[in-house]
Amino acid sequence: MAEPFQSGYSSGVSYTAIPITASDVTVYDPPLRLVDVGTGGDVTFIDGRGAEKTITVGDGYSIKCLVQQVKSTGTTATGMIGYP
């Protein structure tokens, strides 16, 4: 039987919220645990395992995985808030 996925990151409530400006150089350390999107569109990000993903989301969507980077290239969504 496979071992369950375990992570060294807390899964509890974040202590703060930070505004996100998409950037091809800014890397979040520690990674964000959740990203809320104000106005929908495409979001290109690097996930907790280092894979680049692009998803199309609607207004008010929450990205519920570890996010190391929200890239400006390929991102059209705005009003994002991250929770480390």
N, CA, C and O atoms as a printed pandas DataFrame, in Angstrom:
     atom_number atom_name residue_name chain_id  residue_number  x_coord  y_coord  z_coord
0              1         N          MET        A               1    0.836   -1.175    0.000
1              2        CA          MET        A               1    0.000    0.000    0.000
2              3         C          MET        A               1    0.883    1.241    0.000
3              4         O          MET        A               1    1.867    1.306    0.736
4              5         N          ALA        A               2    0.534    2.224   -0.823
5              6        CA          ALA        A               2    1.319    3.446   -0.939
6              7         C          ALA        A               2    1.205    4.289    0.326
7              8         O          ALA        A               2    0.171    4.314    0.993
8              9         N          GLU        A               3    2.300    4.977    0.632
9             10        CA          GLU        A               3    2.307    5.890    1.773
10            11         C          GLU        A               3    1.461    7.118    1.450
11            12         O          GLU        A               3    1.492    7.592    0.314
12            13         N          PRO        A               4    0.706    7.645    2.414
13            14        CA          PRO        A               4   -0.066    8.864    2.159
14            15         C          PRO        A               4    0.869   10.044    1.957
15            16         O          PRO        A               4    1.967   10.078    2.513
16            17         N          PHE        A               5    0.426   11.019    1.153
17            18        CA          PHE        A               5    1.220   12.226    0.915
18            19         C          PHE        A               5    1.388   12.989    2.218
19            20         O          PHE        A               5    0.420   13.207    2.947
20            21         N          GLN        A               6    2.605   13.391    2.505
21            22        CA          GLN        A               6    2.873   14.207    3.682
22            23         C          GLN        A               6    3.659   15.431    3.260
23            24         O          GLN        A               6    4.489   15.372    2.353
24            25         N          SER        A               7    3.386   16.542    3.930
25            26        CA          SER        A               7    4.048   17.792    3.617
26            27         C          SER        A               7    4.562   18.431    4.892
27            28         O          SER        A               7    3.957   18.283    5.954
28            29         N          GLY        A               8    5.664   19.131    4.793
29            30        CA          GLY        A               8    6.221   19.847    5.927
30            31         C          GLY        A               8    5.554   21.183    6.167
31            32         O          GLY        A               8    5.910   21.892    7.109
32            33         N          TYR        A               9    4.583   21.543    5.324
33            34        CA          TYR        A               9    3.917   22.831    5.454
34            35         C          TYR        A               9    2.643   22.689    6.281
35            36         O          TYR        A               9    1.935   21.686    6.207
36            37         N          SER        A              10    2.381   23.720    7.064
37            38        CA          SER        A              10    1.168   23.736    7.875
38            39         C          SER        A              10   -0.056   23.791    6.974
39            40         O          SER        A              10   -0.029   24.421    5.917
40            41         N          SER        A              11   -1.117   23.138    7.390
41            42        CA          SER        A              11   -2.364   23.200    6.628
42            43         C          SER        A              11   -3.396   24.060    7.351
43            44         O          SER        A              11   -4.561   24.108    6.954
44            45         N          GLY        A              12   -2.963   24.740    8.415
45            46        CA          GLY        A              12   -3.873   25.563    9.202
46            47         C          GLY        A              12   -4.081   26.948    8.607
47            48         O          GLY        A              12   -3.741   27.205    7.452
48            49         N          VAL        A              13   -4.634   27.813    9.401
49            50        CA          VAL        A              13   -4.949   29.177    8.987
50            51         C          VAL        A              13   -3.664   29.983    8.824
51            52         O          VAL        A              13   -2.724   29.831    9.603
52            53         N          SER        A              14   -3.631   30.834    7.815
53            54        CA          SER        A              14   -2.487   31.699    7.589
54            55         C          SER        A              14   -2.492   32.852    8.586
55            56         O          SER        A              14   -3.553   33.285    9.037
56            57         N          TYR        A              15   -1.320   33.341    8.923
57            58        CA          TYR        A              15   -1.194   34.472    9.832
58            59         C          TYR        A              15   -1.409   35.810    9.135
59            60         O          TYR        A              15   -1.619   36.827    9.797
60            61         N          THR        A              16   -1.359   35.818    7.818
61            62        CA          THR        A              16   -1.447   37.073    7.090
62            63         C          THR        A              16   -1.959   36.839    5.674
63            64         O          THR        A              16   -2.097   35.701    5.224
64            65         N          ALA        A              17   -2.233   37.922    4.994
65            66        CA          ALA        A              17   -2.614   37.886    3.582
66            67         C          ALA        A              17   -1.768   38.931    2.871
67            68         O          ALA        A              17   -1.535   40.016    3.404
68            69         N          ILE        A              18   -1.309   38.604    1.666
69            70        CA          ILE        A              18   -0.476   39.554    0.929
70            71         C          ILE        A              18   -1.029   39.763   -0.475
71            72         O          ILE        A              18   -1.483   38.812   -1.112
72            73         N          PRO        A              19   -0.995   41.011   -0.962
73            74        CA          PRO        A              19   -1.410   41.240   -2.344
74            75         C          PRO        A              19   -0.376   40.629   -3.285
75            76         O          PRO        A              19    0.824   40.663   -3.013
76            77         N          ILE        A              20   -0.853   40.078   -4.383
77            78        CA          ILE        A              20    0.037   39.430   -5.349
78            79         C          ILE        A              20    0.101   40.263   -6.616
79            80         O          ILE        A              20   -0.922   40.607   -7.207
80            81         N          THR        A              21    1.306   40.576   -7.014
81            82        CA          THR        A              21    1.559   41.152   -8.328
82            83         C          THR        A              21    2.276   40.074   -9.119
83            84         O          THR        A              21    3.381   39.670   -8.758
84            85         N          ALA        A              22    1.661   39.608  -10.192
85            86        CA          ALA        A              22    2.278   38.555  -10.996
86            87         C          ALA        A              22    3.667   39.007  -11.454
87            88         O          ALA        A              22    3.853   40.145  -11.885
88            89         N          SER        A              23    4.635   38.095  -11.353
89            90        CA          SER        A              23    6.027   38.416  -11.679
90            91         C          SER        A              23    6.740   37.162  -12.152
91            92         O          SER        A              23    6.538   36.077  -11.606
92            93         N          ASP        A              24    7.572   37.315  -13.166
93            94        CA          ASP        A              24    8.361   36.182  -13.646
94            95         C          ASP        A              24    9.614   35.952  -12.806
95            96         O          ASP        A              24   10.355   35.003  -13.060
96            97         N          VAL        A              25    9.867   36.818  -11.794
97            98        CA          VAL        A              25   11.064   36.653  -10.966
98            99         C          VAL        A              25   10.766   36.437   -9.479
99           100         O          VAL        A              25   11.583   35.836   -8.782
100          101         N          THR        A              26    9.631   36.906   -8.977
101          102        CA          THR        A              26    9.322   36.765   -7.553
102          103         C          THR        A              26    8.924   35.331   -7.224
103          104         O          THR        A              26    7.992   34.782   -7.812
104          105         N          VAL        A              27    9.644   34.733   -6.276
105          106        CA          VAL        A              27    9.340   33.386   -5.801
106          107         C          VAL        A              27    8.982   33.499   -4.324
107          108         O          VAL        A              27    9.698   34.147   -3.561
108          109         N          TYR        A              28    7.893   32.881   -3.922
109          110        CA          TYR        A              28    7.439   32.949   -2.535
110          111         C          TYR        A              28    8.082   31.841   -1.716
111          112         O          TYR        A              28    7.980   30.661   -2.048
112          113         N          ASP        A              29    8.748   32.247   -0.635
113          114        CA          ASP        A              29    9.402   31.305    0.251
114          115         C          ASP        A              29    9.095   31.723    1.684
115          116         O          ASP        A              29    9.682   32.690    2.168
116          117         N          PRO        A              30    8.208   31.037    2.369
117          118        CA          PRO        A              30    7.588   29.777    2.000
118          119         C          PRO        A              30    6.531   29.971    0.914
119          120         O          PRO        A              30    6.058   31.088    0.703
120          121         N          PRO        A              31    6.161   28.893    0.227
121          122        CA          PRO        A              31    5.121   28.989   -0.798
122          123         C          PRO        A              31    3.794   29.436   -0.205
123          124         O          PRO        A              31    3.534   29.254    0.984
124          125         N          LEU        A              32    2.967   30.020   -1.050
125          126        CA          LEU        A              32    1.617   30.399   -0.644
126          127         C          LEU        A              32    0.774   29.134   -0.534
127          128         O          LEU        A              32    0.930   28.218   -1.342
128          129         N          ARG        A              33   -0.109   29.072    0.446
129          130        CA          ARG        A              33   -0.959   27.903    0.641
130          131         C          ARG        A              33   -2.278   28.029   -0.095
131          132         O          ARG        A              33   -2.962   27.037   -0.344
132          133         N          LEU        A              34   -2.627   29.261   -0.441
133          134        CA          LEU        A              34   -3.897   29.513   -1.113
134          135         C          LEU        A              34   -3.765   30.852   -1.815
135          136         O          LEU        A              34   -3.142   31.773   -1.287
136          137         N          VAL        A              35   -4.345   30.966   -2.996
137          138        CA          VAL        A              35   -4.390   32.239   -3.719
138          139         C          VAL        A              35   -5.836   32.508   -4.103
139          140         O          VAL        A              35   -6.464   31.706   -4.794
140          141         N          ASP        A              36   -6.360   33.644   -3.649
141          142        CA          ASP        A              36   -7.696   34.084   -4.047
142          143         C          ASP        A              36   -7.561   35.013   -5.245
143          144         O          ASP        A              36   -6.680   35.873   -5.277
144          145         N          VAL        A              37   -8.442   34.835   -6.234
145          146        CA          VAL        A              37   -8.433   35.651   -7.441
146          147         C          VAL        A              37   -9.645   36.571   -7.411
147          148         O          VAL        A              37  -10.773   36.107   -7.245
148          149         N          GLY        A              38   -9.421   37.876   -7.569
149          150        CA          GLY        A              38  -10.524   38.828   -7.578
150          151         C          GLY        A              38  -11.280   38.797   -8.895
151          152         O          GLY        A              38  -12.467   38.475   -8.935
152          153         N          THR        A              39  -10.582   39.136   -9.974
153          154        CA          THR        A              39  -11.174   39.155  -11.308
154          155         C          THR        A              39  -10.565   38.028  -12.119
155          156         O          THR        A              39   -9.347   37.960  -12.287
156          157         N          GLY        A              40  -11.414   37.146  -12.620
157          158        CA          GLY        A              40  -10.962   35.942  -13.300
158          159         C          GLY        A              40  -10.193   36.175  -14.581
159          160         O          GLY        A              40  -10.145   37.281  -15.119
160          161         N          GLY        A              41   -9.596   35.104  -15.049
161          162        CA          GLY        A              41   -8.795   35.086  -16.269
162          163         C          GLY        A              41   -7.851   33.903  -16.178
163          164         O          GLY        A              41   -8.111   32.951  -15.443
164          165         N          ASP        A              42   -6.766   33.957  -16.914
165          166        CA          ASP        A              42   -5.747   32.906  -16.847
166          167         C          ASP        A              42   -4.779   33.204  -15.708
167          168         O          ASP        A              42   -4.417   34.357  -15.473
168          169         N          VAL        A              43   -4.362   32.149  -15.000
169          170        CA          VAL        A              43   -3.327   32.253  -13.976
170          171         C          VAL        A              43   -2.258   31.218  -14.303
171          172         O          VAL        A              43   -2.533   30.019  -14.354
172          173         N          THR        A              44   -1.037   31.696  -14.525
173          174        CA          THR        A              44    0.098   30.809  -14.751
174          175         C          THR        A              44    0.943   30.847  -13.488
175          176         O          THR        A              44    1.363   31.914  -13.041
176          177         N          PHE        A              45    1.188   29.670  -12.919
177          178        CA          PHE        A              45    1.913   29.611  -11.659
178          179         C          PHE        A              45    2.796   28.380  -11.602
179          180         O          PHE        A              45    2.631   27.436  -12.374
180          181         N          ILE        A              46    3.742   28.412  -10.664
181          182        CA          ILE        A              46    4.590   27.265  -10.370
182          183         C          ILE        A              46    4.042   26.644   -9.094
183          184         O          ILE        A              46    3.956   27.309   -8.062
184          185         N          ASP        A              47    3.673   25.370   -9.163
185          186        CA          ASP        A              47    3.066   24.716   -8.000
186          187         C          ASP        A              47    4.130   24.250   -7.006
187          188         O          ASP        A              47    5.325   24.449   -7.223
188          189         N          GLY        A              48    3.689   23.639   -5.930
189          190        CA          GLY        A              48    4.581   23.204   -4.864
190          191         C          GLY        A              48    5.593   22.159   -5.264
191          192         O          GLY        A              48    6.578   21.949   -4.556
192          193         N          ARG        A              49    5.373   21.500   -6.383
193          194        CA          ARG        A              49    6.325   20.493   -6.871
194          195         C          ARG        A              49    7.203   21.015   -7.997
195          196         O          ARG        A              49    7.993   20.271   -8.578
196          197         N          GLY        A              50    7.054   22.322   -8.303
197          198        CA          GLY        A              50    7.907   22.935   -9.320
198          199         C          GLY        A              50    7.372   22.872  -10.733
199          200         O          GLY        A              50    8.079   23.239  -11.672
200          201         N          ALA        A              51    6.145   22.417  -10.914
201          202        CA          ALA        A              51    5.556   22.306  -12.248
202          203         C          ALA        A              51    4.813   23.601  -12.600
203          204         O          ALA        A              51    4.104   24.169  -11.770
204          205         N          GLU        A              52    4.986   24.045  -13.819
205          206        CA          GLU        A              52    4.251   25.219  -14.291
206          207         C          GLU        A              52    2.853   24.807  -14.742
207          208         O          GLU        A              52    2.691   23.852  -15.501
208          209         N          LYS        A              53    1.860   25.528  -14.273
209          210        CA          LYS        A              53    0.459   25.263  -14.606
210          211         C          LYS        A              53   -0.178   26.547  -15.098
211          212         O          LYS        A              53    0.165   27.632  -14.629
212          213         N          THR        A              54   -1.103   26.433  -16.040
213          214        CA          THR        A              54   -1.939   27.555  -16.444
214          215         C          THR        A              54   -3.377   27.088  -16.347
215          216         O          THR        A              54   -3.762   26.089  -16.955
216          217         N          ILE        A              55   -4.178   27.829  -15.568
217          218        CA          ILE        A              55   -5.590   27.505  -15.424
218          219         C          ILE        A              55   -6.407   28.755  -15.706
219          220         O          ILE        A              55   -5.952   29.877  -15.484
220          221         N          THR        A              56   -7.603   28.546  -16.192
221          222        CA          THR        A              56   -8.538   29.644  -16.422
222          223         C          THR        A              56   -9.562   29.601  -15.305
223          224         O          THR        A              56  -10.217   28.584  -15.081
224          225         N          VAL        A              57   -9.692   30.733  -14.599
225          226        CA          VAL        A              57  -10.557   30.778  -13.421
226          227         C          VAL        A              57  -11.559   31.924  -13.544
227          228         O          VAL        A              57  -11.345   32.882  -14.287
228          229         N          GLY        A              58  -12.646   31.805  -12.805
229          230        CA          GLY        A              58  -13.656   32.855  -12.755
230          231         C          GLY        A              58  -13.407   33.811  -11.595
231          232         O          GLY        A              58  -12.512   33.590  -10.779
232          233         N          ASP        A              59  -14.197   34.864  -11.528
233          234        CA          ASP        A              59  -14.113   35.818  -10.431
234          235         C          ASP        A              59  -14.302   35.095   -9.098
235          236         O          ASP        A              59  -15.193   34.257   -8.962
236          237         N          GLY        A              60  -13.459   35.422   -8.116
237          238        CA          GLY        A              60  -13.607   34.864   -6.780
238          239         C          GLY        A              60  -13.079   33.454   -6.596
239          240         O          GLY        A              60  -13.300   32.854   -5.545
240          241         N          TYR        A              61  -12.392   32.911   -7.582
241          242        CA          TYR        A              61  -11.864   31.546   -7.498
242          243         C          TYR        A              61  -10.707   31.482   -6.507
243          244         O          TYR        A              61   -9.977   32.461   -6.350
244          245         N          SER        A              62  -10.529   30.349   -5.839
245          246        CA          SER        A              62   -9.396   30.117   -4.942
246          247         C          SER        A              62   -8.546   28.978   -5.487
247          248         O          SER        A              62   -9.052   27.889   -5.756
248          249         N          ILE        A              63   -7.259   29.234   -5.647
249          250        CA          ILE        A              63   -6.301   28.199   -6.028
250          251         C          ILE        A              63   -5.849   27.550   -4.729
251          252         O          ILE        A              63   -5.193   28.188   -3.905
252          253         N          LYS        A              64   -6.198   26.289   -4.549
253          254        CA          LYS        A              64   -5.998   25.607   -3.270
254          255         C          LYS        A              64   -4.876   24.581   -3.352
255          256         O          LYS        A              64   -5.088   23.386   -3.146
256          257         N          CYS        A              65   -3.687   25.070   -3.656
257          258        CA          CYS        A              65   -2.494   24.231   -3.621
258          259         C          CYS        A              65   -1.310   25.134   -3.319
259          260         O          CYS        A              65   -1.434   26.358   -3.367
260          261         N          LEU        A              66   -0.169   24.545   -3.010
261          262        CA          LEU        A              66    1.016   25.365   -2.773
262          263         C          LEU        A              66    1.407   26.066   -4.064
263          264         O          LEU        A              66    1.461   25.450   -5.129
264          265         N          VAL        A              67    1.680   27.361   -3.957
265          266        CA          VAL        A              67    2.061   28.179   -5.109
266          267         C          VAL        A              67    3.391   28.852   -4.783
267          268         O          VAL        A              67    3.487   29.635   -3.838
268          269         N          GLN        A              68    4.412   28.539   -5.576
269          270        CA          GLN        A              68    5.737   29.127   -5.373
270          271         C          GLN        A              68    5.889   30.445   -6.118
271          272         O          GLN        A              68    6.651   31.318   -5.702
272          273         N          GLN        A              69    5.163   30.584   -7.219
273          274        CA          GLN        A              69    5.320   31.774   -8.061
274          275         C          GLN        A              69    4.056   31.967   -8.875
275          276         O          GLN        A              69    3.475   31.003   -9.373
276          277         N          VAL        A              70    3.630   33.221   -9.009
277          278        CA          VAL        A              70    2.545   33.578   -9.928
278          279         C          VAL        A              70    3.217   34.380  -11.034
279          280         O          VAL        A              70    3.671   35.503  -10.815
280          281         N          LYS        A              71    3.273   33.796  -12.214
281          282        CA          LYS        A              71    4.038   34.394  -13.313
282          283         C          LYS        A              71    3.229   35.476  -14.029
283          284         O          LYS        A              71    2.013   35.370  -14.184
284          285         N          SER        A              72    3.942   36.520  -14.459
285          286        CA          SER        A              72    3.270   37.565  -15.230
286          287         C          SER        A              72    3.018   37.092  -16.662
287          288         O          SER        A              72    2.005   37.440  -17.268
288          289         N          THR        A              73    3.950   36.296  -17.196
289          290        CA          THR        A              73    3.760   35.748  -18.532
290          291         C          THR        A              73    2.638   34.713  -18.483
291          292         O          THR        A              73    2.766   33.683  -17.822
292          293         N          GLY        A              74    1.559   34.986  -19.172
293          294        CA          GLY        A              74    0.443   34.058  -19.229
294          295         C          GLY        A              74   -0.663   34.332  -18.217
295          296         O          GLY        A              74   -1.701   33.672  -18.253
296          297         N          THR        A              75   -0.461   35.299  -17.308
297          298        CA          THR        A              75   -1.484   35.609  -16.308
298          299         C          THR        A              75   -2.264   36.853  -16.716
299          300         O          THR        A              75   -1.692   37.917  -16.952
300          301         N          THR        A              76   -3.587   36.694  -16.792
301          302        CA          THR        A              76   -4.467   37.835  -17.106
302          303         C          THR        A              76   -5.410   38.153  -15.940
303          304         O          THR        A              76   -6.011   39.226  -15.910
304          305         N          ALA        A              77   -5.543   37.235  -14.988
305          306        CA          ALA        A              77   -6.382   37.467  -13.806
306          307         C          ALA        A              77   -5.768   38.575  -12.955
307          308         O          ALA        A              77   -4.556   38.785  -12.990
308          309         N          THR        A              78   -6.594   39.278  -12.197
309          310        CA          THR        A              78   -6.114   40.378  -11.371
310          311         C          THR        A              78   -6.743   40.305   -9.976
311          312         O          THR        A              78   -7.618   39.483   -9.705
312          313         N          GLY        A              79   -6.266   41.193   -9.111
313          314        CA          GLY        A              79   -6.831   41.280   -7.772
314          315         C          GLY        A              79   -6.562   40.053   -6.938
315          316         O          GLY        A              79   -7.438   39.602   -6.200
316          317         N          MET        A              80   -5.347   39.496   -7.042
317          318        CA          MET        A              80   -5.018   38.265   -6.332
318          319         C          MET        A              80   -4.459   38.561   -4.940
319          320         O          MET        A              80   -3.740   39.538   -4.729
320          321         N          ILE        A              81   -4.809   37.694   -4.010
321          322        CA          ILE        A              81   -4.313   37.764   -2.628
322          323         C          ILE        A              81   -3.790   36.388   -2.272
323          324         O          ILE        A              81   -4.450   35.380   -2.525
324          325         N          GLY        A              82   -2.586   36.346   -1.676
325          326        CA          GLY        A              82   -1.975   35.086   -1.296
326          327         C          GLY        A              82   -1.891   34.923    0.204
327          328         O          GLY        A              82   -1.821   35.899    0.951
328          329         N          TYR        A              83   -1.900   33.666    0.636
329          330        CA          TYR        A              83   -1.856   33.322    2.055
330          331         C          TYR        A              83   -0.687   32.377    2.308
331          332         O          TYR        A              83   -0.760   31.191    1.989
332          333         N          PRO        A              84    0.413   32.917    2.894
333          334        CA          PRO        A              84    1.587   32.074    3.147
334          335         C          PRO        A              84    1.401   31.153    4.345
335          336         O          PRO        A              84    2.304   30.385    4.679
